[in-house]
């Protein structure tokens, strides 16, 4: 098994077993966590592969929130190659950034690409 060396926070479809198997070829082990300074909104996805993999065209989207909101989800320890596979899965409406978690750690997460934090 490859060494895990990066943290990835998911608040949406990357938590689904079928998406993990299709994207990473394995089920990920994770733990509950929260990401600070964001709120959830919703996005309609048009990419047929992502819709088929996730089972939905409606996906959550993290948007910067100056009120200091926290969004709950799951943090996974993955490899650098798996992080690139996650990049391939996510559509262009999302961009990957590092964010603080409520645990004090930093993790990669996909946020609304219109945010420039």
C-alpha positions as CSV (number, residue, x, y, z in Angstrom):
1,X,0.0,0.0,0.0
2,X,1.3,3.5,-0.9
3,X,2.3,5.8,1.9
4,X,-0.3,8.5,2.7
5,X,1.2,11.9,2.7
6,X,-1.5,14.5,2.2
7,X,-4.8,15.3,3.8
8,X,-8.0,15.8,1.8
9,X,-11.2,17.2,3.3
10,X,-14.5,16.1,1.7
11,X,-17.9,17.6,2.4
12,X,-19.6,16.0,-0.6
13,X,-19.4,13.2,-3.1
14,X,-15.8,12.1,-2.3
15,X,-17.3,10.6,0.9
16,X,-19.4,8.2,-1.2
17,X,-18.0,4.7,-1.5
18,X,-18.8,4.4,-5.2
19,X,-17.0,7.7,-5.9
20,X,-14.0,6.6,-3.9
21,X,-13.8,3.2,-5.7
22,X,-14.1,4.9,-9.2
23,X,-11.7,7.7,-8.3
24,X,-9.0,6.0,-6.1
25,X,-9.6,2.3,-6.7
26,X,-10.1,1.7,-3.0
27,X,-12.3,2.8,-0.1
28,X,-10.7,5.6,2.0
29,X,-10.5,5.6,5.8
30,X,-11.4,9.0,7.2
31,X,-12.4,10.8,10.4
32,X,-14.9,13.6,11.1
33,X,-13.6,17.1,10.8
34,X,-14.7,20.7,10.1
35,X,-13.4,23.3,7.7
36,X,-13.3,26.8,9.0
37,X,-14.4,30.0,7.2
38,X,-16.7,28.5,4.6
39,X,-20.4,27.8,4.0
40,X,-22.2,25.3,1.8
41,X,-24.1,26.2,-1.4
42,X,-25.2,23.9,-4.2
43,X,-24.1,23.5,-7.8
44,X,-25.7,21.7,-10.8
45,X,-23.0,19.5,-12.5
46,X,-23.2,18.9,-16.2
47,X,-20.2,16.5,-16.6
48,X,-21.8,13.1,-17.5
49,X,-18.9,11.1,-16.0
50,X,-19.2,12.9,-12.6
51,X,-23.0,12.6,-12.7
52,X,-22.7,8.8,-13.4
53,X,-20.1,8.3,-10.8
54,X,-21.8,10.3,-8.0
55,X,-25.4,9.4,-8.9
56,X,-26.5,13.1,-8.9
57,X,-26.2,16.4,-10.8
58,X,-26.5,18.4,-7.6
59,X,-23.3,18.7,-5.7
60,X,-22.4,20.8,-2.6
61,X,-20.0,23.7,-3.1
62,X,-17.8,25.4,-0.4
63,X,-18.0,29.2,-0.6
64,X,-15.9,31.6,1.5
65,X,-17.8,32.9,4.5
66,X,-16.5,36.0,6.4
67,X,-18.8,35.2,9.3
68,X,-16.5,32.3,10.3
69,X,-18.9,29.4,9.5
70,X,-17.7,25.8,9.8
71,X,-18.7,23.0,7.4
72,X,-18.5,19.4,8.7
73,X,-17.2,16.6,6.6
74,X,-14.5,13.9,6.5
75,X,-10.7,14.2,6.3
76,X,-8.9,11.5,4.5
77,X,-5.1,10.7,4.4
78,X,-4.3,9.9,0.8
79,X,-1.3,9.8,-1.5
80,X,-0.1,12.5,-3.8
81,X,-1.2,10.4,-6.8
82,X,-4.6,10.0,-5.3
83,X,-4.8,13.8,-4.9
84,X,-4.2,14.1,-8.6
85,X,-6.9,11.5,-9.3
86,X,-9.3,13.7,-7.2
87,X,-8.3,16.7,-9.3
88,X,-9.3,14.7,-12.4
89,X,-12.7,13.9,-10.8
90,X,-13.6,17.4,-9.8
91,X,-15.2,19.7,-12.5
92,X,-13.9,23.1,-13.4
93,X,-16.4,24.9,-11.0
94,X,-14.1,23.7,-8.2
95,X,-10.5,24.6,-7.4
96,X,-8.2,22.9,-4.9
97,X,-6.9,25.0,-2.0
98,X,-5.4,24.3,1.5
99,X,-7.7,25.3,4.4
100,X,-7.5,25.1,8.2
101,X,-9.5,22.4,9.9
102,X,-11.0,22.6,13.3
103,X,-8.4,20.1,14.5
104,X,-5.6,22.7,13.8
105,X,-4.4,20.7,10.8
106,X,-4.4,21.9,7.2
107,X,-6.0,19.9,4.4
108,X,-6.7,20.2,0.7
109,X,-10.3,20.8,-0.2
110,X,-12.2,21.7,-3.4
111,X,-14.0,25.1,-3.2
112,X,-15.9,27.3,-5.6
113,X,-13.5,28.3,-8.3
114,X,-14.8,31.9,-8.2
115,X,-13.3,32.3,-4.6
116,X,-9.9,33.8,-4.5
117,X,-8.8,33.5,-0.9
